[in-house]
C-alpha cells in the first residue's frame, strides 16, 4: 500500500519555511519533507532524511503555522 501526501504549494512560499530551508542549505520542499517525517506523518524512506534534524523550536513553529497535509491518498 502506498500513500500520497499532498501539501498546498503555499507552504513552500511561507517566509518561515524559506528561512529554515536557507539555514539548512536546502529547499523548502525538503524542509517540509523533514517536518512530516519528524512529525510521524510520513515514513522515512529517503537516505537524505537523516542528514539533519529540525529543532524542537522549528517543529513547533511549523505546527503553529498550521502546516499539515490537506489530502492523504492511500493506493
N, CA, C, O and CB atoms as a CASP TS submission, in Angstrom:
PFRMAT TS
TARGET T0000
AUTHOR 0000-0000-0000
METHOD Language model
MODEL 1
PARENT N/A
ATOM      1  N   UNK     1       0.844  -1.173   0.000  1.00  0.00           N
ATOM      2  CA  UNK     1       0.000   0.000   0.000  1.00  0.00           C
ATOM      3  C   UNK     1       0.894   1.242   0.000  1.00  0.00           C
ATOM      4  O   UNK     1       1.845   1.337   0.776  1.00  0.00           O
ATOM      5  CB  UNK     1      -0.963  -0.005   1.222  1.00  0.00           C
ATOM      6  N   UNK     2       0.580   2.167  -0.861  1.00  0.00           N
ATOM      7  CA  UNK     2       1.330   3.417  -0.934  1.00  0.00           C
ATOM      8  C   UNK     2       0.424   4.573  -0.550  1.00  0.00           C
ATOM      9  O   UNK     2      -0.771   4.571  -0.848  1.00  0.00           O
ATOM     10  CB  UNK     2       1.917   3.631  -2.350  1.00  0.00           C
ATOM     11  N   UNK     3       1.012   5.566   0.120  1.00  0.00           N
ATOM     12  CA  UNK     3       0.260   6.766   0.481  1.00  0.00           C
ATOM     13  C   UNK     3       0.841   7.959  -0.253  1.00  0.00           C
ATOM     14  O   UNK     3       2.052   8.057  -0.451  1.00  0.00           O
ATOM     15  CB  UNK     3       0.283   7.002   2.013  1.00  0.00           C
ATOM     16  N   UNK     4      -0.019   8.842  -0.644  1.00  0.00           N
ATOM     17  CA  UNK     4       0.386  10.067  -1.316  1.00  0.00           C
ATOM     18  C   UNK     4      -0.066  11.227  -0.442  1.00  0.00           C
ATOM     19  O   UNK     4      -1.259  11.393  -0.190  1.00  0.00           O
ATOM     20  CB  UNK     4      -0.218  10.166  -2.765  1.00  0.00           C
ATOM     21  N   UNK     5       0.890  12.028   0.019  1.00  0.00           N
ATOM     22  CA  UNK     5       0.590  13.163   0.886  1.00  0.00           C
ATOM     23  C   UNK     5       0.689  14.428   0.052  1.00  0.00           C
ATOM     24  O   UNK     5       1.687  14.655  -0.631  1.00  0.00           O
ATOM     25  CB  UNK     5       1.556  13.219   2.116  1.00  0.00           C
ATOM     26  N   UNK     6      -0.348  15.245   0.111  1.00  0.00           N
ATOM     27  CA  UNK     6      -0.387  16.470  -0.679  1.00  0.00           C
ATOM     28  C   UNK     6      -0.438  17.671   0.252  1.00  0.00           C
ATOM     29  O   UNK     6      -1.330  17.786   1.093  1.00  0.00           O
ATOM     30  CB  UNK     6      -1.598  16.472  -1.641  1.00  0.00           C
ATOM     31  N   UNK     7       0.538  18.568   0.087  1.00  0.00           N
ATOM     32  CA  UNK     7       0.563  19.832   0.825  1.00  0.00           C
ATOM     33  C   UNK     7       0.320  20.967  -0.159  1.00  0.00           C
ATOM     34  O   UNK     7       0.785  20.904  -1.297  1.00  0.00           O
ATOM     35  CB  UNK     7       1.921  20.027   1.580  1.00  0.00           C
ATOM     36  N   UNK     8      -0.390  21.990   0.252  1.00  0.00           N
ATOM     37  CA  UNK     8      -0.555  23.148  -0.629  1.00  0.00           C
ATOM     38  C   UNK     8       0.798  23.799  -0.933  1.00  0.00           C
ATOM     39  O   UNK     8       1.651  23.894  -0.051  1.00  0.00           O
ATOM     40  CB  UNK     8      -1.510  24.179   0.010  1.00  0.00           C
ATOM     41  N   UNK     9       0.990  24.237  -2.155  1.00  0.00           N
ATOM     42  CA  UNK     9       2.231  24.873  -2.584  1.00  0.00           C
ATOM     43  C   UNK     9       2.544  26.120  -1.752  1.00  0.00           C
ATOM     44  O   UNK     9       3.706  26.504  -1.618  1.00  0.00           O
ATOM     45  CB  UNK     9       2.146  25.241  -4.064  1.00  0.00           C
ATOM     46  N   UNK    10       1.503  26.751  -1.192  1.00  0.00           N
ATOM     47  CA  UNK    10       1.704  27.973  -0.398  1.00  0.00           C
ATOM     48  C   UNK    10       2.624  27.733   0.796  1.00  0.00           C
ATOM     49  O   UNK    10       3.300  28.659   1.245  1.00  0.00           O
ATOM     50  CB  UNK    10       0.359  28.511   0.090  1.00  0.00           C
ATOM     51  N   UNK    11       2.663  26.498   1.321  1.00  0.00           N
ATOM     52  CA  UNK    11       3.539  26.216   2.451  1.00  0.00           C
ATOM     53  C   UNK    11       5.003  26.445   2.084  1.00  0.00           C
ATOM     54  O   UNK    11       5.787  26.913   2.910  1.00  0.00           O
ATOM     55  CB  UNK    11       3.336  24.780   2.936  1.00  0.00           C
ATOM     56  N   UNK    12       5.370  26.117   0.852  1.00  0.00           N
ATOM     57  CA  UNK    12       6.757  26.305   0.401  1.00  0.00           C
ATOM     58  C   UNK    12       7.106  27.779   0.238  1.00  0.00           C
ATOM     59  O   UNK    12       8.282  28.143   0.225  1.00  0.00           O
ATOM     60  CB  UNK    12       6.986  25.576  -0.918  1.00  0.00           C
ATOM     61  N   UNK    13       6.101  28.615   0.114  1.00  0.00           N
ATOM     62  CA  UNK    13       6.333  30.041  -0.091  1.00  0.00           C
ATOM     63  C   UNK    13       6.301  30.840   1.210  1.00  0.00           C
ATOM     64  O   UNK    13       6.553  32.045   1.201  1.00  0.00           O
ATOM     65  CB  UNK    13       5.305  30.591  -1.044  1.00  0.00           C
ATOM     66  N   UNK    14       5.994  30.181   2.331  1.00  0.00           N
ATOM     67  CA  UNK    14       5.969  30.886   3.619  1.00  0.00           C
ATOM     68  C   UNK    14       7.374  31.346   3.989  1.00  0.00           C
ATOM     69  O   UNK    14       8.344  30.606   3.828  1.00  0.00           O
ATOM     70  CB  UNK    14       5.389  29.978   4.735  1.00  0.00           C
ATOM     71  N   UNK    15       7.468  32.563   4.481  1.00  0.00           N
ATOM     72  CA  UNK    15       8.767  33.129   4.822  1.00  0.00           C
ATOM     73  C   UNK    15       9.513  32.270   5.844  1.00  0.00           C
ATOM     74  O   UNK    15      10.721  32.073   5.719  1.00  0.00           O
ATOM     75  CB  UNK    15       8.594  34.539   5.360  1.00  0.00           C
ATOM     76  N   UNK    16       8.808  31.762   6.846  1.00  0.00           N
ATOM     77  CA  UNK    16       9.455  30.944   7.877  1.00  0.00           C
ATOM     78  C   UNK    16      10.029  29.659   7.284  1.00  0.00           C
ATOM     79  O   UNK    16      11.132  29.249   7.644  1.00  0.00           O
ATOM     80  CB  UNK    16       8.459  30.605   8.996  1.00  0.00           C
ATOM     81  N   UNK    17       9.297  29.031   6.390  1.00  0.00           N
ATOM     82  CA  UNK    17       9.763  27.794   5.757  1.00  0.00           C
ATOM     83  C   UNK    17      10.975  28.084   4.884  1.00  0.00           C
ATOM     84  O   UNK    17      11.950  27.333   4.901  1.00  0.00           O
ATOM     85  CB  UNK    17       8.636  27.144   4.916  1.00  0.00           C
ATOM     86  N   UNK    18      10.918  29.161   4.130  1.00  0.00           N
ATOM     87  CA  UNK    18      12.047  29.535   3.273  1.00  0.00           C
ATOM     88  C   UNK    18      13.283  29.870   4.100  1.00  0.00           C
ATOM     89  O   UNK    18      14.403  29.538   3.710  1.00  0.00           O
ATOM     90  CB  UNK    18      11.672  30.728   2.388  1.00  0.00           C
ATOM     91  N   UNK    19      13.084  30.526   5.242  1.00  0.00           N
ATOM     92  CA  UNK    19      14.211  30.873   6.117  1.00  0.00           C
ATOM     93  C   UNK    19      14.872  29.614   6.684  1.00  0.00           C
ATOM     94  O   UNK    19      16.097  29.492   6.678  1.00  0.00           O
ATOM     95  CB  UNK    19      13.737  31.786   7.268  1.00  0.00           C
ATOM     96  N   UNK    20      14.056  28.685   7.170  1.00  0.00           N
ATOM     97  CA  UNK    20      14.622  27.448   7.725  1.00  0.00           C
ATOM     98  C   UNK    20      15.339  26.666   6.624  1.00  0.00           C
ATOM     99  O   UNK    20      16.407  26.102   6.865  1.00  0.00           O
ATOM    100  CB  UNK    20      13.510  26.574   8.375  1.00  0.00           C
ATOM    101  N   UNK    21      14.774  26.628   5.437  1.00  0.00           N
ATOM    102  CA  UNK    21      15.428  25.953   4.315  1.00  0.00           C
ATOM    103  C   UNK    21      16.776  26.597   4.016  1.00  0.00           C
ATOM    104  O   UNK    21      17.757  25.898   3.762  1.00  0.00           O
ATOM    105  CB  UNK    21      14.533  25.991   3.063  1.00  0.00           C
ATOM    106  N   UNK    22      16.827  27.914   4.047  1.00  0.00           N
ATOM    107  CA  UNK    22      18.082  28.627   3.824  1.00  0.00           C
ATOM    108  C   UNK    22      19.118  28.241   4.885  1.00  0.00           C
ATOM    109  O   UNK    22      20.286  28.024   4.563  1.00  0.00           O
ATOM    110  CB  UNK    22      17.845  30.152   3.836  1.00  0.00           C
ATOM    111  N   UNK    23      18.692  28.156   6.139  1.00  0.00           N
ATOM    112  CA  UNK    23      19.605  27.798   7.235  1.00  0.00           C
ATOM    113  C   UNK    23      20.234  26.430   7.027  1.00  0.00           C
ATOM    114  O   UNK    23      21.392  26.221   7.388  1.00  0.00           O
ATOM    115  CB  UNK    23      18.868  27.821   8.566  1.00  0.00           C
ATOM    116  N   UNK    24      19.490  25.503   6.453  1.00  0.00           N
ATOM    117  CA  UNK    24      19.991  24.145   6.234  1.00  0.00           C
ATOM    118  C   UNK    24      20.534  23.952   4.815  1.00  0.00           C
ATOM    119  O   UNK    24      20.894  22.837   4.438  1.00  0.00           O
ATOM    120  CB  UNK    24      18.884  23.133   6.504  1.00  0.00           C
ATOM    121  N   UNK    25      20.595  25.018   4.038  1.00  0.00           N
ATOM    122  CA  UNK    25      21.089  24.959   2.653  1.00  0.00           C
ATOM    123  C   UNK    25      20.337  23.905   1.836  1.00  0.00           C
ATOM    124  O   UNK    25      20.938  23.069   1.162  1.00  0.00           O
ATOM    125  CB  UNK    25      22.598  24.654   2.636  1.00  0.00           C
ATOM    126  N   UNK    26      19.020  23.971   1.918  1.00  0.00           N
ATOM    127  CA  UNK    26      18.194  23.037   1.169  1.00  0.00           C
ATOM    128  C   UNK    26      16.957  23.759   0.652  1.00  0.00           C
ATOM    129  O   UNK    26      16.870  24.984   0.734  1.00  0.00           O
ATOM    130  CB  UNK    26      17.798  21.825   2.044  1.00  0.00           C
ATOM    131  N   UNK    27      16.027  23.022   0.134  1.00  0.00           N
ATOM    132  CA  UNK    27      14.825  23.614  -0.450  1.00  0.00           C
ATOM    133  C   UNK    27      13.665  23.596   0.559  1.00  0.00           C
ATOM    134  O   UNK    27      13.667  22.795   1.494  1.00  0.00           O
ATOM    135  CB  UNK    27      14.427  22.858  -1.739  1.00  0.00           C
ATOM    136  N   UNK    28      12.691  24.469   0.369  1.00  0.00           N
ATOM    137  CA  UNK    28      11.504  24.416   1.227  1.00  0.00           C
ATOM    138  C   UNK    28      10.799  23.061   1.160  1.00  0.00           C
ATOM    139  O   UNK    28      10.281  22.576   2.166  1.00  0.00           O
ATOM    140  CB  UNK    28      10.530  25.518   0.834  1.00  0.00           C
ATOM    141  N   UNK    29      10.783  22.459  -0.015  1.00  0.00           N
ATOM    142  CA  UNK    29      10.149  21.143  -0.157  1.00  0.00           C
ATOM    143  C   UNK    29      10.840  20.105   0.718  1.00  0.00           C
ATOM    144  O   UNK    29      10.177  19.287   1.356  1.00  0.00           O
ATOM    145  CB  UNK    29      10.173  20.691  -1.623  1.00  0.00           C
ATOM    146  N   UNK    30      12.153  20.135   0.748  1.00  0.00           N
ATOM    147  CA  UNK    30      12.925  19.174   1.559  1.00  0.00           C
ATOM    148  C   UNK    30      12.698  19.435   3.049  1.00  0.00           C
ATOM    149  O   UNK    30      12.594  18.495   3.837  1.00  0.00           O
ATOM    150  CB  UNK    30      14.444  19.264   1.224  1.00  0.00           C
ATOM    151  N   UNK    31      12.622  20.697   3.431  1.00  0.00           N
ATOM    152  CA  UNK    31      12.365  21.043   4.841  1.00  0.00           C
ATOM    153  C   UNK    31      10.997  20.520   5.264  1.00  0.00           C
ATOM    154  O   UNK    31      10.857  19.960   6.352  1.00  0.00           O
ATOM    155  CB  UNK    31      12.443  22.582   5.059  1.00  0.00           C
ATOM    156  N   UNK    32       9.996  20.695   4.419  1.00  0.00           N
ATOM    157  CA  UNK    32       8.662  20.205   4.747  1.00  0.00           C
ATOM    158  C   UNK    32       8.639  18.681   4.800  1.00  0.00           C
ATOM    159  O   UNK    32       7.915  18.099   5.608  1.00  0.00           O
ATOM    160  CB  UNK    32       7.641  20.714   3.725  1.00  0.00           C
ATOM    161  N   UNK    33       9.419  18.036   3.952  1.00  0.00           N
ATOM    162  CA  UNK    33       9.532  16.577   4.000  1.00  0.00           C
ATOM    163  C   UNK    33      10.095  16.142   5.357  1.00  0.00           C
ATOM    164  O   UNK    33       9.588  15.206   5.976  1.00  0.00           O
ATOM    165  CB  UNK    33      10.434  16.057   2.843  1.00  0.00           C
ATOM    166  N   UNK    34      11.147  16.828   5.810  1.00  0.00           N
ATOM    167  CA  UNK    34      11.719  16.517   7.129  1.00  0.00           C
ATOM    168  C   UNK    34      10.694  16.747   8.231  1.00  0.00           C
ATOM    169  O   UNK    34      10.594  15.950   9.164  1.00  0.00           O
ATOM    170  CB  UNK    34      12.974  17.372   7.392  1.00  0.00           C
ATOM    171  N   UNK    35       9.944  17.815   8.129  1.00  0.00           N
ATOM    172  CA  UNK    35       8.917  18.106   9.126  1.00  0.00           C
ATOM    173  C   UNK    35       7.899  16.962   9.195  1.00  0.00           C
ATOM    174  O   UNK    35       7.541  16.509  10.282  1.00  0.00           O
ATOM    175  CB  UNK    35       8.207  19.440   8.799  1.00  0.00           C
ATOM    176  N   UNK    36       7.440  16.503   8.040  1.00  0.00           N
ATOM    177  CA  UNK    36       6.457  15.419   8.013  1.00  0.00           C
ATOM    178  C   UNK    36       7.035  14.116   8.554  1.00  0.00           C
ATOM    179  O   UNK    36       6.340  13.361   9.233  1.00  0.00           O
ATOM    180  CB  UNK    36       5.949  15.207   6.593  1.00  0.00           C
ATOM    181  N   UNK    37       8.298  13.852   8.256  1.00  0.00           N
ATOM    182  CA  UNK    37       8.953  12.646   8.766  1.00  0.00           C
ATOM    183  C   UNK    37       9.108  12.734  10.284  1.00  0.00           C
ATOM    184  O   UNK    37       8.756  11.798  11.003  1.00  0.00           O
ATOM    185  CB  UNK    37      10.334  12.446   8.093  1.00  0.00           C
ATOM    186  N   UNK    38       9.632  13.856  10.767  1.00  0.00           N
ATOM    187  CA  UNK    38       9.843  14.011  12.201  1.00  0.00           C
ATOM    188  C   UNK    38       8.526  14.059  12.970  1.00  0.00           C
ATOM    189  O   UNK    38       8.491  13.715  14.152  1.00  0.00           O
ATOM    190  CB  UNK    38      10.645  15.268  12.474  1.00  0.00           C
ATOM    191  N   UNK    39       7.452  14.477  12.324  1.00  0.00           N
ATOM    192  CA  UNK    39       6.134  14.516  12.961  1.00  0.00           C
ATOM    193  C   UNK    39       5.488  13.140  13.000  1.00  0.00           C
ATOM    194  O   UNK    39       4.489  12.938  13.690  1.00  0.00           O
ATOM    195  CB  UNK    39       5.223  15.492  12.231  1.00  0.00           C
ATOM    196  N   UNK    40       6.053  12.199  12.263  1.00  0.00           N
ATOM    197  CA  UNK    40       5.486  10.857  12.197  1.00  0.00           C
ATOM    198  C   UNK    40       4.358  10.728  11.197  1.00  0.00           C
ATOM    199  O   UNK    40       3.671   9.706  11.167  1.00  0.00           O
ATOM    200  CB  UNK    40       4.997  10.451  13.541  1.00  0.00           C
ATOM    201  N   UNK    41       4.153  11.747  10.377  1.00  0.00           N
ATOM    202  CA  UNK    41       3.091  11.727   9.370  1.00  0.00           C
ATOM    203  C   UNK    41       3.524  10.911   8.155  1.00  0.00           C
ATOM    204  O   UNK    41       2.709  10.255   7.506  1.00  0.00           O
ATOM    205  CB  UNK    41       2.718  13.162   8.945  1.00  0.00           C
ATOM    206  N   UNK    42       4.813  10.965   7.864  1.00  0.00           N
ATOM    207  CA  UNK    42       5.347  10.314   6.679  1.00  0.00           C
ATOM    208  C   UNK    42       6.508   9.412   7.091  1.00  0.00           C
ATOM    209  O   UNK    42       7.344   9.825   7.895  1.00  0.00           O
ATOM    210  CB  UNK    42       5.802  11.362   5.622  1.00  0.00           C
ATOM    211  N   UNK    43       6.579   8.195   6.562  1.00  0.00           N
ATOM    212  CA  UNK    43       7.704   7.319   6.904  1.00  0.00           C
ATOM    213  C   UNK    43       8.989   7.795   6.228  1.00  0.00           C
ATOM    214  O   UNK    43       8.960   8.397   5.155  1.00  0.00           O
ATOM    215  CB  UNK    43       7.397   5.866   6.495  1.00  0.00           C
ATOM    216  N   UNK    44      10.085   7.518   6.863  1.00  0.00           N
ATOM    217  CA  UNK    44      11.379   7.888   6.296  1.00  0.00           C
ATOM    218  C   UNK    44      11.852   6.772   5.386  1.00  0.00           C
ATOM    219  O   UNK    44      12.190   5.684   5.852  1.00  0.00           O
ATOM    220  CB  UNK    44      12.423   8.172   7.408  1.00  0.00           C
ATOM    221  N   UNK    45      11.879   7.040   4.085  1.00  0.00           N
ATOM    222  CA  UNK    45      12.396   6.065   3.131  1.00  0.00           C
ATOM    223  C   UNK    45      13.438   6.705   2.222  1.00  0.00           C
ATOM    224  O   UNK    45      13.735   6.200   1.139  1.00  0.00           O
ATOM    225  CB  UNK    45      11.254   5.470   2.295  1.00  0.00           C
ATOM    226  N   UNK    46      13.977   7.806   2.675  1.00  0.00           N
ATOM    227  CA  UNK    46      14.941   8.575   1.883  1.00  0.00           C
ATOM    228  C   UNK    46      16.254   8.631   2.643  1.00  0.00           C
ATOM    229  O   UNK    46      16.267   8.933   3.836  1.00  0.00           O
ATOM    230  CB  UNK    46      14.413  10.013   1.580  1.00  0.00           C
ATOM    231  N   UNK    47      17.355   8.346   1.970  1.00  0.00           N
ATOM    232  CA  UNK    47      18.657   8.362   2.638  1.00  0.00           C
ATOM    233  C   UNK    47      19.032   9.764   3.111  1.00  0.00           C
ATOM    234  O   UNK    47      19.877   9.902   3.995  1.00  0.00           O
ATOM    235  CB  UNK    47      19.734   7.826   1.703  1.00  0.00           C
ATOM    236  N   UNK    48      18.422  10.813   2.540  1.00  0.00           N
ATOM    237  CA  UNK    48      18.725  12.185   2.952  1.00  0.00           C
ATOM    238  C   UNK    48      17.965  12.604   4.207  1.00  0.00           C
ATOM    239  O   UNK    48      18.255  13.653   4.783  1.00  0.00           O
ATOM    240  CB  UNK    48      18.405  13.142   1.825  1.00  0.00           C
ATOM    241  N   UNK    49      17.007  11.805   4.633  1.00  0.00           N
ATOM    242  CA  UNK    49      16.167  12.189   5.764  1.00  0.00           C
ATOM    243  C   UNK    49      16.953  12.304   7.055  1.00  0.00           C
ATOM    244  O   UNK    49      16.510  12.982   7.982  1.00  0.00           O
ATOM    245  CB  UNK    49      15.051  11.195   5.941  1.00  0.00           C
ATOM    246  N   UNK    50      18.105  11.662   7.140  1.00  0.00           N
ATOM    247  CA  UNK    50      18.886  11.729   8.371  1.00  0.00           C
ATOM    248  C   UNK    50      20.045  12.724   8.275  1.00  0.00           C
ATOM    249  O   UNK    50      20.874  12.789   9.183  1.00  0.00           O
ATOM    250  CB  UNK    50      19.421  10.353   8.715  1.00  0.00           C
ATOM    251  N   UNK    51      20.115  13.492   7.198  1.00  0.00           N
ATOM    252  CA  UNK    51      21.188  14.475   7.035  1.00  0.00           C
ATOM    253  C   UNK    51      21.165  15.521   8.136  1.00  0.00           C
ATOM    254  O   UNK    51      22.221  16.004   8.544  1.00  0.00           O
ATOM    255  CB  UNK    51      21.081  15.155   5.679  1.00  0.00           C
ATOM    256  N   UNK    52      20.016  15.871   8.614  1.00  0.00           N
ATOM    257  CA  UNK    52      19.848  16.859   9.679  1.00  0.00           C
ATOM    258  C   UNK    52      18.502  16.646  10.335  1.00  0.00           C
ATOM    259  O   UNK    52      17.640  15.958   9.788  1.00  0.00           O
ATOM    260  CB  UNK    52      19.972  18.307   9.134  1.00  0.00           C
ATOM    261  N   UNK    53      18.318  17.234  11.504  1.00  0.00           N
ATOM    262  CA  UNK    53      17.043  17.169  12.215  1.00  0.00           C
ATOM    263  C   UNK    53      16.599  18.584  12.511  1.00  0.00           C
ATOM    264  O   UNK    53      17.401  19.429  12.908  1.00  0.00           O
ATOM    265  CB  UNK    53      17.158  16.331  13.528  1.00  0.00           C
ATOM    266  N   UNK    54      15.317  18.838  12.316  1.00  0.00           N
ATOM    267  CA  UNK    54      14.770  20.138  12.674  1.00  0.00           C
ATOM    268  C   UNK    54      14.751  20.248  14.198  1.00  0.00           C
ATOM    269  O   UNK    54      14.523  19.260  14.896  1.00  0.00           O
ATOM    270  CB  UNK    54      13.340  20.336  12.074  1.00  0.00           C
ATOM    271  N   UNK    55      14.987  21.438  14.697  1.00  0.00           N
ATOM    272  CA  UNK    55      14.991  21.646  16.144  1.00  0.00           C
ATOM    273  C   UNK    55      13.556  21.606  16.678  1.00  0.00           C
ATOM    274  O   UNK    55      12.605  21.768  15.913  1.00  0.00           O
ATOM    275  CB  UNK    55      15.672  22.996  16.503  1.00  0.00           C
ATOM    276  N   UNK    56      13.400  21.392  17.978  1.00  0.00           N
ATOM    277  CA  UNK    56      12.050  21.440  18.552  1.00  0.00           C
ATOM    278  C   UNK    56      11.350  22.783  18.285  1.00  0.00           C
ATOM    279  O   UNK    56      10.139  22.817  18.065  1.00  0.00           O
ATOM    280  CB  UNK    56      12.119  21.186  20.059  1.00  0.00           C
ATOM    281  N   UNK    57      12.105  23.876  18.305  1.00  0.00           N
ATOM    282  CA  UNK    57      11.508  25.190  18.012  1.00  0.00           C
ATOM    283  C   UNK    57      11.015  25.275  16.578  1.00  0.00           C
ATOM    284  O   UNK    57       9.941  25.823  16.328  1.00  0.00           O
ATOM    285  CB  UNK    57      12.518  26.305  18.273  1.00  0.00           C
ATOM    286  N   UNK    58      11.785  24.739  15.627  1.00  0.00           N
ATOM    287  CA  UNK    58      11.367  24.748  14.226  1.00  0.00           C
ATOM    288  C   UNK    58      10.127  23.873  14.031  1.00  0.00           C
ATOM    289  O   UNK    58       9.205  24.238  13.301  1.00  0.00           O
ATOM    290  CB  UNK    58      12.516  24.261  13.316  1.00  0.00           C
ATOM    291  N   UNK    59      10.119  22.724  14.691  1.00  0.00           N
ATOM    292  CA  UNK    59       8.956  21.837  14.607  1.00  0.00           C
ATOM    293  C   UNK    59       7.713  22.536  15.159  1.00  0.00           C
ATOM    294  O   UNK    59       6.643  22.472  14.554  1.00  0.00           O
ATOM    295  CB  UNK    59       9.219  20.521  15.376  1.00  0.00           C
ATOM    296  N   UNK    60       7.852  23.196  16.300  1.00  0.00           N
ATOM    297  CA  UNK    60       6.723  23.905  16.912  1.00  0.00           C
ATOM    298  C   UNK    60       6.259  25.050  16.012  1.00  0.00           C
ATOM    299  O   UNK    60       5.059  25.286  15.872  1.00  0.00           O
ATOM    300  CB  UNK    60       7.113  24.446  18.308  1.00  0.00           C
ATOM    301  N   UNK    61       7.212  25.761  15.403  1.00  0.00           N
ATOM    302  CA  UNK    61       6.864  26.863  14.507  1.00  0.00           C
ATOM    303  C   UNK    61       6.007  26.365  13.348  1.00  0.00           C
ATOM    304  O   UNK    61       4.967  26.952  13.049  1.00  0.00           O
ATOM    305  CB  UNK    61       8.134  27.546  13.972  1.00  0.00           C
ATOM    306  N   UNK    62       6.435  25.290  12.697  1.00  0.00           N
ATOM    307  CA  UNK    62       5.676  24.758  11.561  1.00  0.00           C
ATOM    308  C   UNK    62       4.308  24.268  12.019  1.00  0.00           C
ATOM    309  O   UNK    62       3.312  24.467  11.324  1.00  0.00           O
ATOM    310  CB  UNK    62       6.451  23.612  10.876  1.00  0.00           C
ATOM    311  N   UNK    63       4.257  23.629  13.184  1.00  0.00           N
ATOM    312  CA  UNK    63       2.972  23.174  13.719  1.00  0.00           C
ATOM    313  C   UNK    63       2.051  24.361  13.966  1.00  0.00           C
ATOM    314  O   UNK    63       0.873  24.324  13.611  1.00  0.00           O
ATOM    315  CB  UNK    63       3.176  22.376  15.022  1.00  0.00           C
ATOM    316  N   UNK    64       2.589  25.416  14.577  1.00  0.00           N
ATOM    317  CA  UNK    64       1.789  26.602  14.878  1.00  0.00           C
ATOM    318  C   UNK    64       1.330  27.329  13.615  1.00  0.00           C
ATOM    319  O   UNK    64       0.300  28.004  13.626  1.00  0.00           O
ATOM    320  CB  UNK    64       2.583  27.551  15.755  1.00  0.00           C
ATOM    321  N   UNK    65       2.088  27.195  12.534  1.00  0.00           N
ATOM    322  CA  UNK    65       1.699  27.800  11.260  1.00  0.00           C
ATOM    323  C   UNK    65       0.581  27.006  10.580  1.00  0.00           C
ATOM    324  O   UNK    65       0.028  27.439   9.569  1.00  0.00           O
ATOM    325  CB  UNK    65       2.912  27.898  10.331  1.00  0.00           C
ATOM    326  N   UNK    66       0.260  25.852  11.137  1.00  0.00           N
ATOM    327  CA  UNK    66      -0.813  25.040  10.571  1.00  0.00           C
ATOM    328  C   UNK    66      -0.382  24.182   9.401  1.00  0.00           C
ATOM    329  O   UNK    66      -1.202  23.802   8.564  1.00  0.00           O
ATOM    330  CB  UNK    66      -1.926  25.916  10.142  1.00  0.00           C
ATOM    331  N   UNK    67       0.906  23.875   9.341  1.00  0.00           N
ATOM    332  CA  UNK    67       1.391  23.059   8.230  1.00  0.00           C
ATOM    333  C   UNK    67       1.047  21.601   8.509  1.00  0.00           C
ATOM    334  O   UNK    67       1.597  20.974   9.414  1.00  0.00           O
ATOM    335  CB  UNK    67       2.928  23.240   8.022  1.00  0.00           C
ATOM    336  N   UNK    68       0.127  21.083   7.709  1.00  0.00           N
ATOM    337  CA  UNK    68      -0.271  19.685   7.784  1.00  0.00           C
ATOM    338  C   UNK    68      -0.868  19.311   6.443  1.00  0.00           C
ATOM    339  O   UNK    68      -1.334  20.172   5.697  1.00  0.00           O
ATOM    340  CB  UNK    68      -1.283  19.430   8.951  1.00  0.00           C
ATOM    341  N   UNK    69      -0.850  18.021   6.141  1.00  0.00           N
ATOM    342  CA  UNK    69      -1.388  17.609   4.836  1.00  0.00           C
ATOM    343  C   UNK    69      -2.873  17.948   4.709  1.00  0.00           C
ATOM    344  O   UNK    69      -3.630  17.856   5.676  1.00  0.00           O
ATOM    345  CB  UNK    69      -1.178  16.102   4.625  1.00  0.00           C
ATOM    346  N   UNK    70      -3.268  18.336   3.514  1.00  0.00           N
ATOM    347  CA  UNK    70      -4.688  18.565   3.259  1.00  0.00           C
ATOM    348  C   UNK    70      -5.327  17.307   2.695  1.00  0.00           C
ATOM    349  O   UNK    70      -6.532  17.095   2.828  1.00  0.00           O
ATOM    350  CB  UNK    70      -4.887  19.748   2.293  1.00  0.00           C
ATOM    351  N   UNK    71      -4.510  16.479   2.066  1.00  0.00           N
ATOM    352  CA  UNK    71      -5.009  15.236   1.469  1.00  0.00           C
ATOM    353  C   UNK    71      -3.980  14.136   1.697  1.00  0.00           C
ATOM    354  O   UNK    71      -2.785  14.342   1.487  1.00  0.00           O
ATOM    355  CB  UNK    71      -5.300  15.416  -0.059  1.00  0.00           C
ATOM    356  N   UNK    72      -4.439  12.988   2.121  1.00  0.00           N
ATOM    357  CA  UNK    72      -3.601  11.802   2.174  1.00  0.00           C
ATOM    358  C   UNK    72      -4.339  10.738   1.364  1.00  0.00           C
ATOM    359  O   UNK    72      -5.419  10.287   1.746  1.00  0.00           O
ATOM    360  CB  UNK    72      -3.318  11.331   3.671  1.00  0.00           C
ATOM    361  N   UNK    73      -3.743  10.348   0.249  1.00  0.00           N
ATOM    362  CA  UNK    73      -4.338   9.318  -0.619  1.00  0.00           C
ATOM    363  C   UNK    73      -3.604   8.013  -0.379  1.00  0.00           C
ATOM    364  O   UNK    73      -2.373   7.980  -0.384  1.00  0.00           O
ATOM    365  CB  UNK    73      -4.268   9.726  -2.134  1.00  0.00           C
ATOM    366  N   UNK    74      -4.347   6.943  -0.170  1.00  0.00           N
ATOM    367  CA  UNK    74      -3.737   5.630   0.010  1.00  0.00           C
ATOM    368  C   UNK    74      -4.162   4.772  -1.163  1.00  0.00           C
ATOM    369  O   UNK    74      -5.348   4.610  -1.450  1.00  0.00           O
ATOM    370  CB  UNK    74      -4.148   4.977   1.375  1.00  0.00           C
ATOM    371  N   UNK    75      -3.152   4.223  -1.836  1.00  0.00           N
ATOM    372  CA  UNK    75      -3.406   3.368  -3.013  1.00  0.00           C
ATOM    373  C   UNK    75      -3.109   1.935  -2.674  1.00  0.00           C
ATOM    374  O   UNK    75      -3.257   1.056  -3.524  1.00  0.00           O
ATOM    375  CB  UNK    75      -2.558   3.811  -4.225  1.00  0.00           C
TER
END
